[in-house]
Amino acid sequence: VQLQASGGGLVQAGDSLRLSCAASGRTFRSYIMAWFRQAPGKEREFVAAITVSGTKAYNVDSVKGRFTISRDNAKNTAYLQMDSLNSEDTAVYYCAAGAARSGSSWYSDRGEYDYWGQGTLVTVSS
C-alpha cells in the first residue's frame, strides 16, 4: 500500500483544514487508518485512528471535539477534518495504515502501522 497525504498549509488560529490520505491498491478497506503528527523537536504522536469499516474512530484527548477522522473505502481515501486549529497543532501530519491483527480494531502505537505517507505540513499562526 502506498499512501499520499495532502491538504496541509498555513492557516490562522481558529481556522479549519481537511487533510486527505489517498491509498493505492485494492486492499485499503482491510487496513486500520490513522493520523500521527510530529512537531519540531518532538516525538511523533498519535492523533486519531479509524476502524477498517469506518464505524468507529478514536482521538487523542488534545484534539477531541476539534478533529474528525473518516474514510471512504470506495475512494481509497482517509481524511482528517481539523477545526478550531491552534498553534499547538503546528506539525507535520502523517497518515498510516496498519493491518488488523489479533482482533484489534485500532492502534495508537506507531509501531503497529505498516505503511506511512510522506507527511504534510500544517502551520497555524496565532
HELIX and SHEET records of a PDB file:
HELIX    1   1 PHE A   28  SER A   30  5                                   3    
HELIX    2   2 ASP A   61  VAL A   63  5                                   3    
HELIX    3   3 SER A   87  ASP A   89  5                                   3    
HELIX    4   4 ARG A  110  GLU A  112  5                                   3    
SHEET    1   A 4 LEU A   3  SER A   6  0                                        
SHEET    2   A 4 LEU A  17  ALA A  23 -1                                        
SHEET    3   A 4 THR A  77  MET A  82 -1                                        
SHEET    4   A 4 PHE A  67  ASP A  72 -1                                        
SHEET    1   B 6 GLY A   9  GLN A  12  0                                        
SHEET    2   B 6 THR A 120  SER A 125  1                                        
SHEET    3   B 6 ALA A  91  ALA A  99 -1                                        
SHEET    4   B 6 TYR A  31  GLN A  38 -1                                        
SHEET    5   B 6 GLU A  45  ILE A  50 -1                                        
SHEET    6   B 6 ALA A  57  ASN A  59 -1                                        
SHEET    1   C 4 GLY A   9  GLN A  12  0                                        
SHEET    2   C 4 THR A 120  SER A 125  1                                        
SHEET    3   C 4 ALA A  91  ALA A  99 -1                                        
SHEET    4   C 4 TYR A 115  TRP A 116 -1                                        
END                                                                             
